[in-house]
Amino acid sequence: MAATLSRGTWFASAVIALGLLLPSLTQQGTRIVTVGLALFILLPVLRVMLMLVAFLRARDFPLTAVAALVLAIIGLSVAVGSLSAHHRF
């Protein structure tokens, strides 16, 4: 799991670096940087998902429930954030 997260961090960093280099060549640089930042945001979510699977395989049901609760909270936060962005409360 650590190797996956490390590779993900390097990959996201490379995407951001590419996006920072491209504005002088094209207008797509900002979009590429945004994708890199999204990857950084998704890495902790990936970690929680991997931990959920690991706890489930180990039959550690209390920690499985905690990981599932964390994912539910993240999902709810994304849904509320998306809803509020569209409706401008």
Phi, psi and omega in degrees: 000319180299322180294320179298315180292322178295314178297321178297320178295316178296319180296314179298320178297319179294321178296316179296316179299318177299316179296326179287332179279332187283337182304331178287340182258327186205170179273359183278355183303318181296318179295322180292319176299319178299319177297317178299317178294322177297322177298318177298322179291323183283340181301313177296327177295318177300319179298316179296320179296317178295321177294322177302313179296317180297316179294323179295316178296325180279359182058034175265083189291326176299317179286330174299317179296321179295314179298319178295321178296318178298316178296322178296319179296318177298314179299318178296320179297318178296317181296314180294318178297319178294317179296315182291330179291328180277333185253350177046070181300000000 
